[in-house]
Amino acid sequence: MGRRWIGIEMGEHAVTHCLPRLRKVVEGERGGISTAVNWQGGGGFQLLQPGAPLFGEDGDKTGAALATLPPGMPLLGIHEGTAC
């Protein structure tokens, strides 16, 4: 259908409901709007899950999150004058 988009879902239903449906659409499952637009399947998607937060609620960097950053990770931003 020539669409490009980013879907954001939070909660377990993202894995239990959204993921199986997206797989069916890519595989060409016939149902819903797929039939109406003669969708034959194709395309793809990526499921990305966020890691631990880099900053705590008070704005301070969390040691555990920073310890897990891979070497050479690009600059994510600056918080109160500190690069992270």
trRosetta pair geometry for C-beta under 8 A, 3 or more apart (Angstrom, degrees):
i j d omega theta_ij theta_ji phi_ij phi_ji
1 37 6.2 24 -95 141 110 153
1 39 6.6 -32 -45 -99 100 106
7 18 7.1 -173 132 -167 143 138
9 13 6.9 -107 172 90 126 86
9 14 3.7 156 105 -98 119 104
9 18 5.3 -179 0 -22 170 163
10 14 6.8 5 -93 -37 4 130
11 14 6.0 132 71 -13 60 93
12 15 6.0 -60 -170 41 54 101
12 16 5.7 30 144 -5 85 118
13 16 5.5 -66 -125 55 39 99
13 17 4.6 -11 -172 22 83 119
13 18 6.6 83 136 -13 74 93
14 17 7.5 -29 -77 53 9 80
14 18 4.9 -29 -148 35 46 130
14 19 6.8 67 147 -31 56 94
14 47 7.9 139 150 -147 105 111
15 18 7.4 -4 -40 50 15 88
15 19 5.2 4 -144 -1 40 137
15 47 7.8 87 -100 -166 76 147
16 19 7.5 73 6 34 11 104
16 20 7.5 -19 166 -2 32 114
17 20 6.7 -70 -155 38 21 101
17 21 6.5 12 159 -13 61 115
18 21 5.9 -66 -151 40 30 110
18 22 6.2 27 158 -19 69 108
19 22 5.9 -55 -145 36 28 109
19 23 6.5 31 156 -20 63 105
19 47 6.1 12 -108 -87 109 145
20 23 5.6 -55 -150 34 34 114
20 24 6.5 35 154 -20 66 104
21 24 5.7 -53 -151 34 33 112
21 25 6.5 33 153 -19 66 104
22 25 5.7 -53 -148 34 34 112
22 26 6.4 32 156 -16 66 106
22 45 5.3 -52 173 36 135 154
23 26 6.0 -59 -150 38 30 108
23 27 6.2 22 155 -13 66 113
24 27 5.7 -64 -146 43 29 108
24 29 3.8 -12 174 -4 94 148
24 31 7.9 -18 149 42 132 117
25 28 7.9 58 177 -59 28 18
25 29 6.4 -63 -75 38 32 101
25 34 6.5 -157 -128 -77 77 126
25 39 7.3 -31 -160 145 80 149
25 41 7.5 162 154 -117 41 64
25 43 7.9 -28 123 64 96 123
26 41 6.2 59 156 -160 32 82
26 42 6.8 -105 -158 84 62 11
26 43 5.6 -117 -119 76 85 82
26 44 5.9 68 -132 -99 136 43
26 45 6.8 -127 -61 4 134 96
27 41 5.4 -52 136 -132 19 130
28 34 7.6 143 -165 -172 42 136
28 39 6.9 -168 -134 129 61 83
28 40 5.4 -15 -127 165 116 41
28 41 2.4 -60 -60 -43 89 122
28 42 7.3 52 -67 -18 95 62
29 34 6.4 105 89 55 66 172
29 41 7.5 98 0 -84 47 103
30 34 5.9 -147 -131 106 36 119
30 35 5.4 70 -172 -77 81 94
31 34 5.9 38 56 44 43 116
31 35 6.3 24 -98 -24 10 110
32 35 6.9 141 66 13 33 91
32 36 7.8 -73 133 5 45 103
33 36 5.1 -58 -151 41 52 115
33 37 5.9 22 160 0 84 109
33 39 7.4 62 114 -13 72 131
34 37 6.8 -73 -144 50 22 89
34 39 3.9 -86 -149 51 74 125
35 38 7.4 21 -172 -78 30 38
35 39 7.6 -55 -41 30 23 88
51 65 7.3 128 127 -140 106 90
51 68 6.8 -161 177 110 137 138
52 62 7.0 -107 145 88 116 139
52 64 6.4 -67 140 111 165 101
52 65 4.4 -143 106 -100 111 91
52 68 6.6 94 34 37 121 147
53 56 7.2 126 103 -84 122 33
53 62 6.6 80 92 11 80 138
53 65 6.0 -74 91 -90 41 154
54 61 6.3 -36 163 -135 77 79
54 62 6.7 -170 -178 32 26 91
54 65 4.9 -167 -109 134 43 141
54 66 6.8 81 -146 -67 82 74
54 76 6.7 157 -40 95 172 160
54 84 5.8 120 166 158 138 141
55 59 5.7 -17 -178 -149 125 33
55 60 6.7 146 -154 74 77 26
55 61 6.0 -55 -101 -96 65 44
55 62 6.7 163 -128 -12 13 88
55 65 7.9 -88 -28 64 28 156
55 79 6.3 173 -87 -121 139 172
55 84 7.8 -120 -58 -36 96 180
56 59 7.0 -39 70 27 71 19
56 60 5.2 -4 37 61 112 80
56 61 7.7 58 -2 129 85 4
56 62 5.2 117 -51 -66 89 98
59 79 6.5 -174 -175 172 91 125
59 80 6.7 78 156 -18 127 132
61 65 7.2 -132 -177 67 75 110
61 66 5.6 39 166 -45 119 130
61 79 7.5 149 -61 65 88 137
61 82 7.2 -104 -32 116 125 143
61 84 6.2 -177 -101 -105 123 131
62 65 4.3 70 77 11 105 109
62 66 6.8 171 84 -9 54 87
63 66 5.9 -63 -145 41 30 105
63 67 6.1 33 158 -26 67 109
64 67 5.8 -54 -147 31 29 114
64 68 6.9 21 157 -17 61 108
65 68 6.2 -66 -159 34 32 107
65 69 7.6 48 146 -41 62 91
66 69 5.8 -30 -160 -3 44 116
66 84 7.4 -94 -103 -146 106 100
69 73 4.9 -98 178 17 103 152
70 73 5.2 117 65 -55 74 103
73 76 7.5 -2 141 -42 111 98
75 78 7.8 -1 178 -51 116 77
75 83 5.8 -57 -135 -167 108 110
75 84 7.5 99 -158 76 65 36
76 84 5.2 -47 56 105 109 82
77 83 7.8 180 101 -147 30 55
77 84 6.1 -10 64 58 68 94
78 81 6.7 9 175 -116 108 10
78 82 6.7 156 -158 72 69 34
78 83 5.4 -36 -100 -94 82 56
78 84 7.2 154 -102 15 31 78
79 82 5.7 -29 69 61 73 89
79 84 6.1 6 12 -1 107 127
